[in-house]
Amino acid sequence: MFERYLGLSGIAVAALLAAAPAMSQSTGASSISEGQIVKYLQTVNHGEIADARMALRKSKDADVKNFANQMIKDHTANDRTMAKLSRQIKAKPASSDETKSLMSEAKSGDQELKSAKGKDFDKAYLDAQAKMHGEVADTIQNKFVPAATNDEMKSALSETLSTVQNHQKMAQDLSSKMQ
C-alpha cells in the first residue's frame, strides 16, 4: 500500500539518502528545517514498511520474516512519533525539489529487489537494509541533530538514531549468516 503510494522502497530510499549530502552541502546544515526532517523520516518509514511487507510476501526464511516484522513495528511507531511531533511543534512536513526529483528517479532502483527470488531476495533485502540504515544513521547524526532547533525534535532524533543503528546491526548480522 505505502509502496504504491510512494512509488519506492528501501532501496529507492537508500538512493534518496545518498543524495542527502548534496542537498545539505548546497543549502548548509543549518538551513534544514524540522519540517524537512519530518518529511525525510516519513519517507524512510514508508519505504521501510513497504520493503518489509514485500519481504513477508517473498521470503521463506523465518529470520528474515522476523526482521521484516520488526521493521514494520518500529517504523510504524516512528512514523506515528514523527506525525505527533510535527503537530506539537507545528512543523509542516516539507519536501525539496531535490527530494522530489530523486524519488522519481529512485523508482527504477526498486526493480532489483522486486525481481529477486528466494535466497537471492533475502540477501539483497538484508544488504539493502544494512546499507540504508547506515546512511540514515549518518544523516540523522551528522545533519539532522545539528540542524534541529527544537528540544523535542532533538530527543526524538536521538531515539530514532538508536533504533536505526540497531536495525543496521540486525541486518548486518542476518546478512552475514546467509553467506
Buried (B, 14 or more C-beta within 10 A) or exposed (E): EBBEEBBBBBBBBBBBBBBBBEBBEEBEEEEBBBBBBBBBBBBBBBBBBBBBBBBBEBBEBEBBBEBBBBBBEBBBEBBEBBBEBBEEBEBEBBEBEBBEEBBEBBBEBBEEBEEBEEEEBBBBBBBBBBBBBBBBBBBBBBBBBEBBEBEBBBEBBEEBBEBBBBBBEBBBEBBEEEE
